[in-house]
Amino acid sequence: MANIFNLHVGFLRDGLSLFFVSTILLISLPSATYSLGYLKGHYSKGKIIYNWVLFVLFIISMLLVVTVNNALVFLICWESMSLISYFLVIFDEKSEKSISAGTVYVVMTHIGTAFIIAAFLILYNHAGSFDFNVLRINADTLSAGARNLVFLFLLIGFGTKAGIVPLHIWLPLAHPQAPSHISSLMSGVMIKTAIYGIIRFVICILGVSSLWWGNLILVLAAISCIVGVICALMEHDLKKLLAYHSVENIGIILLGLGVSMIFLKLNLPVLAVFSLAAGLYHLINHAIFKGLLFLCAGSVYKATGTRDIEKLGGLIKKMPYTSAAFLVGAVAISALPPLNGFVSEWLTFQAFFQGALSTTAGMKVFLSLSAAALALTSGLAAACFVKAFGVTFLAMPRSAKAREAVEVSFSMKVSMCFLGILTFVFGLGCVIIFKNLVVVSKNVLGLETLNVNFSLNNFILITANNSTVSLPAVALVLVLCVIATAILLFVLAGARKARQYDTWDCGYYNLGARNEYSATAFSKPFRVAFSFFLLPYRKTEKIRESFYHVKTFKYETFTTPIFRKYIYAPLLGGIFGLARFMRRLQPGSIHLYISYIFITIIALIVFMKKF
């Protein structure tokens, strides 16, 4: 078998593989520590051991995916990673939602794998080997049509795992159902292996041969950004909200990757390196703050038994460590300085702005629209996490479990603290990190000899257009502003005697948690603004004691899942319809089967006479 497939297996040690290995290990360590407290008391000893076996195998499979140098072995590791993650999604096998989510996930991931296999078979048929180096050398001689077909197959295959819209339908179902430390791994690093696949096989092996490749990725990335954040704004399930933000942030990563491919084809190597480095920076930043947020969501669920933020509230007093960690993650994912999310999004903006200045009219408009999509995404993400943090942790508790919540165990707190610190490290230390990512990008793009200096003096990041930003300086200014405000408030009001009054209640009395501003109310303006996409509808129910007196009034609002309703439901309907038709062709009648054989023989005789 080894001779048939020219199977020479080794391990890659280039910058790209080492970058992804570092990212996987960086998130795996706190996730493993977190699980010590998260699983305790929730599951039996046997179940915990089962989780640890799957957990270790999951990490090993991801590490193999990003290091093996043979496409056939890559497929085996890829499939192993997918199957292990499926068993982790259905870890709570008694939950109907877990089984349903796992089914959708395993179907979608195998559809994606089928496209990857098709792409690899085309490359193997041409090269006669699965070795990466042989594939890369022979890919240059592929015809234009074959290269385009391989690119589309790879994009669909890896795009399904990454959660690119409209292939994202599995992601908001599967991530919430897995245990939270697994959700942090799936969202933080597993879906990034698909980004690795696109970079490795499209850029490094296949080579960017057409401008429309980068354009297509850029369009899909912009759509994923906007769709992901809009759907997240409508969600009240904390983990599902975070899952939709994974779709959004995969889009941001692909913005950097797509525009890098465009610059590479337009012979703008410096901007190509800069853009890819920005995309890789956001990849590791997203792994950090999304891993942190999923661990925080798990802590909330562990303490309250619910992920519905409408049933939470007031947790900042009950769970101060978790609240602080979630706030740090929310600031980071909202791209606010001086945390890491700001840096990578700012760099991506710089790439678009420089590209608009360096290209022709049509491309200027295209890149400007992409930058506008990123700006809209950033604003909506900030709004979403105002809702998520405010409704979950502030105000008064909305349920008995929220009132009785207590802070989580030490192992869970230290894991969240570790990732929270990393959001500062990867923000304030951006120049050192970006310098290394530039080296990785040059290696990926085959531009090792390119003289690129984005400068790294005194922790000031200088981009290609000499725009500068110093995150330590920004952090210092923010700290000084907070101190100055505190001093000012103390001087103006500190000497006065404090007096307490009841909050004005608009003439009502006995205000409680039900009178608070809810997540549904917060998201209504966005639901109205994006009604053309969300297609909202509502249900009302009144129970009357008499004609004039309404005893209870129930109001529910919903949004239409357009991808499921208009894409996947018709597709599944067609598949089931075909299955029903085929069942009629096979009713179990021996006479009917004999007639099939007879008709086939007659058709073959007629065919042979003609030829």
Residue pairs with C-beta under 8 A, 6 or more apart in sequence:
1 7
5 72
5 124
5 129
5 130
6 128
6 129
6 130
6 131
6 134
7 70
7 72
7 73
7 130
8 70
8 131
9 68
9 69
9 70
9 73
10 68
10 69
10 70
11 17
11 67
11 68
11 69
12 66
12 67
12 68
12 69
12 132
13 67
14 443
15 439
15 440
15 443
15 444
16 66
16 196
16 199
16 200
16 204
16 440
16 443
16 444
17 66
17 67
19 280
19 284
19 437
19 440
20 66
20 192
20 193
20 196
21 63
21 66
21 67
22 284
23 189
23 192
23 283
23 284
23 287
24 59
24 62
24 63
24 66
24 189
25 63
26 284
26 287
26 288
26 422
27 184
27 185
27 188
27 189
27 287
27 288
27 291
27 419
28 59
28 185
28 189
29 418
30 184
30 291
30 295
30 415
30 416
30 418
30 419
31 181
31 182
31 184
31 185
31 188
31 291
31 295
31 415
32 55
32 181
33 411
33 414
33 415
33 418
34 180
34 181
34 184
34 295
34 298
34 411
34 412
34 415
34 416
35 51
35 52
35 55
35 179
35 181
36 409
36 411
37 302
37 408
37 409
37 410
37 411
37 412
38 179
38 180
38 181
38 298
38 299
38 302
38 408
38 412
39 47
39 48
39 51
39 179
40 48
40 409
42 302
43 51
51 88
51 91
51 179
54 84
54 87
54 88
54 91
55 88
55 181
55 182
57 80
57 84
58 81
58 84
58 85
58 88
58 182
58 185
58 190
59 185
61 77
61 80
61 81
61 84
62 81
62 189
62 190
62 193
64 73
64 77
64 80
65 74
65 77
65 78
65 81
65 193
65 196
66 193
66 196
68 74
68 77
69 131
69 132
69 133
70 130
70 131
70 132
71 120
71 123
71 124
71 130
71 131
71 132
71 135
72 120
72 130
73 130
75 113
75 116
75 117
75 120
78 113
78 116
78 193
78 197
79 113
81 190
81 193
82 106
82 109
82 110
82 113
82 161
83 106
85 105
85 178
85 182
85 186
85 190
86 102
86 105
86 106
86 109
88 178
88 179
88 182
88 186
89 98
89 101
89 102
89 105
89 174
89 177
89 178
89 182
90 98
90 99
90 101
90 102
90 177
91 98
91 178
91 179
91 182
92 98
92 177
92 179
93 99
95 177
97 177
98 177
100 173
101 170
101 173
101 174
101 176
101 177
102 174
102 177
104 169
104 170
104 173
104 174
105 170
105 173
105 174
107 170
108 160
108 167
108 169
108 170
109 160
109 161
109 170
111 160
112 156
112 157
112 158
112 159
112 160
112 161
112 167
113 157
114 157
115 153
115 154
115 156
115 157
115 160
116 153
116 154
116 157
116 158
116 197
118 153
119 150
119 153
119 154
119 157
119 201
120 130
122 146
122 149
122 150
122 153
123 135
123 138
123 139
123 142
123 150
123 205
123 206
124 130
124 135
126 138
126 139
126 141
126 142
126 146
127 134
127 135
127 137
127 138
127 139
128 134
128 138
129 135
132 200
132 204
132 205
135 205
136 204
136 205
136 207
139 147
139 205
139 206
139 207
140 207
142 150
142 206
144 209
144 210
147 206
147 209
147 210
148 210
150 206
151 202
151 206
151 210
151 213
154 197
154 198
154 201
154 202
154 206
155 198
155 202
155 216
155 217
156 167
157 197
158 194
158 195
158 197
158 198
158 201
159 167
159 194
159 198
159 220
160 167
160 170
160 194
161 190
161 191
161 193
161 194
161 197
162 191
162 192
162 194
162 195
162 198
162 250
162 254
163 170
163 171
163 191
163 224
163 246
163 247
163 250
164 220
164 221
164 224
164 247
164 250
164 251
164 254
165 220
165 223
165 224
165 227
165 228
165 247
165 251
165 563
166 563
166 567
168 224
168 227
168 228
168 247
168 563
169 563
169 564
169 568
171 191
171 243
171 244
171 246
171 247
172 231
172 235
172 240
172 243
172 244
172 247
174 186
174 243
175 183
175 186
175 187
175 239
175 240
175 242
175 243
175 246
175 294
176 183
176 237
176 239
176 240
176 243
176 307
178 186
179 298
180 239
180 294
180 295
180 297
180 298
180 299
180 301
180 302
181 294
181 295
181 298
183 239
183 242
183 243
183 294
183 297
183 298
184 290
184 291
184 292
184 294
184 295
184 298
185 291
187 242
187 243
187 246
187 290
187 291
187 294
188 286
188 287
188 288
188 290
188 291
188 294
189 287
191 246
191 250
192 253
192 283
192 286
192 287
195 250
195 253
195 254
195 257
195 283
198 217
198 257
199 257
199 444
202 208
202 213
202 261
203 261
203 444
203 445
204 444
208 214
208 261
208 264
208 265
210 265
211 262
211 265
211 266
213 261
213 265
214 258
214 259
214 260
214 261
214 262
214 264
214 265
215 258
215 262
215 366
216 258
217 254
217 257
217 258
217 261
218 254
218 255
218 258
218 259
218 262
218 366
218 370
220 251
220 254
220 258
221 250
221 251
221 252
221 253
221 254
221 255
221 257
221 258
221 370
222 251
222 255
222 369
222 370
222 373
222 374
223 251
224 247
224 248
224 250
224 251
224 254
225 248
225 251
225 252
225 255
225 373
225 374
225 377
226 248
226 251
226 373
226 376
226 377
226 380
227 247
227 248
227 533
228 244
228 245
228 246
228 247
228 248
228 249
228 250
228 251
228 377
229 244
229 245
229 248
229 377
229 380
229 381
229 384
230 380
230 526
230 530
230 533
230 534
231 244
231 247
232 241
232 242
232 244
232 245
232 248
232 381
232 384
233 380
233 383
233 384
233 387
233 523
233 526
233 527
234 523
234 526
234 527
234 534
234 559
235 241
235 244
236 308
236 309
236 310
236 519
236 520
237 307
237 308
237 309
238 297
238 300
238 301
238 307
238 308
238 309
238 388
238 392
239 294
239 297
239 301
239 307
240 307
241 309
241 384
241 388
242 290
242 293
242 294
242 297
245 290
245 333
245 381
245 384
246 286
246 290
248 377
248 381
249 282
249 286
249 290
249 333
251 377
252 282
252 286
252 344
252 345
252 348
252 374
252 377
253 279
253 282
253 283
253 286
254 279
255 279
255 348
255 352
255 370
255 374
256 275
256 276
256 277
256 278
256 279
256 280
256 282
256 347
256 348
256 351
257 275
257 276
257 279
259 275
259 351
259 352
259 355
259 367
259 370
260 271
260 272
260 273
260 275
260 276
260 279
260 351
260 441
260 445
261 272
262 355
262 363
263 269
263 271
263 272
263 275
263 355
264 272
264 445
266 359
266 363
268 355
268 358
268 359
269 445
269 447
269 450
270 450
270 452
270 464
271 351
271 354
271 355
271 358
271 464
272 441
272 445
272 447
273 438
273 441
273 442
273 445
273 447
273 450
273 452
274 347
274 350
274 351
274 354
274 438
274 441
274 452
274 454
274 463
274 464
275 348
275 351
275 355
276 441
276 444
276 445
277 347
277 434
277 437
277 438
277 440
277 441
278 344
278 347
278 348
278 350
278 351
279 348
280 437
280 440
280 441
281 343
281 344
281 347
281 430
281 433
281 434
281 437
282 341
282 344
282 345
282 347
282 348
284 426
285 332
285 340
285 341
285 343
285 344
285 423
285 426
286 333
286 341
288 332
288 340
288 419
288 422
288 423
288 426
289 329
289 332
289 333
289 339
289 340
289 341
289 419
289 423
290 329
290 333
291 419
292 325
292 328
292 329
292 332
292 416
292 419
292 420
292 423
293 326
293 329
293 330
293 333
295 325
295 412
295 415
295 416
295 419
296 322
296 325
296 326
296 329
296 416
297 307
297 326
298 412
299 319
299 322
299 408
299 412
299 416
300 307
300 312
300 315
300 319
300 322
300 326
300 392
301 307
302 408
302 412
303 315
303 318
303 319
303 322
303 405
303 406
303 407
303 408
304 311
304 312
304 315
304 399
304 401
304 402
304 405
305 401
306 312
306 399
306 401
309 387
309 388
309 391
309 392
309 519
310 391
310 398
310 518
310 519
310 520
311 398
311 399
311 401
311 402
312 391
312 392
312 393
312 397
312 398
312 399
312 402
313 391
313 392
313 393
313 394
313 395
313 396
313 397
313 398
313 402
313 513
313 516
314 393
314 394
314 395
314 396
314 397
314 398
314 402
314 403
315 322
315 323
315 392
315 393
315 397
315 402
315 405
316 323
316 393
316 394
318 397
318 402
318 403
318 405
318 406
318 407
319 393
319 405
319 406
319 407
319 408
320 407
321 407
321 408
321 413
321 416
321 417
322 407
322 408
322 413
322 416
323 393
324 420
325 413
325 416
325 417
325 419
325 420
326 388
326 389
326 392
326 393
327 389
327 393
328 339
328 420
328 423
329 419
329 420
329 423
330 385
330 388
330 389
331 339
331 341
331 423
332 339
332 340
332 341
332 342
332 423
332 427
333 341
333 381
333 385
334 341
334 378
334 381
334 382
334 385
335 341
335 342
335 345
335 346
335 378
335 381
335 382
336 342
336 382
337 427
337 471
337 474
337 475
337 478
338 424
338 427
338 428
338 471
338 472
338 474
338 475
338 478
339 423
339 424
339 427
340 422
340 423
340 424
340 425
340 426
340 427
340 430
341 423
341 427
342 427
342 471
343 426
343 427
343 430
343 434
343 461
343 471
345 374
345 378
346 469
347 434
347 461
347 463
348 374
349 371
349 374
349 375
350 463
350 464
350 465
350 467
352 367
352 368
352 370
352 371
352 374
353 371
353 465
354 463
354 464
354 465
355 363
355 367
356 363
356 364
356 367
356 368
356 371
357 465
359 367
380 526
383 526
386 522
387 519
387 522
387 523
390 517
390 522
391 517
391 518
391 519
391 522
395 513
395 516
395 517
396 512
396 513
396 516
397 403
397 405
397 513
398 513
398 514
398 516
407 413
426 433
427 471
427 475
428 459
428 471
428 472
428 475
429 459
430 459
430 461
430 471
431 456
431 459
431 460
431 461
432 456
434 454
434 456
434 461
435 454
435 456
438 452
438 454
442 448
442 450
442 452
454 461
454 462
454 463
454 464
455 461
455 462
456 462
458 470
459 470
459 471
459 472
460 468
460 469
460 470
460 473
461 468
461 469
461 470
461 471
462 468
503 511
505 511
508 515
520 557
524 557
527 534
527 536
527 557
527 559
528 536
533 562
534 559
534 560
535 559
535 560
535 562
536 557
536 558
536 559
536 560
537 557
537 558
537 559
537 560
538 555
538 556
538 557
538 558
539 554
539 555
539 556
539 558
540 553
540 554
540 555
540 556
541 553
541 554
542 550
542 552
542 553
542 554
543 550
543 551
543 552
543 553
544 550
544 551
545 551
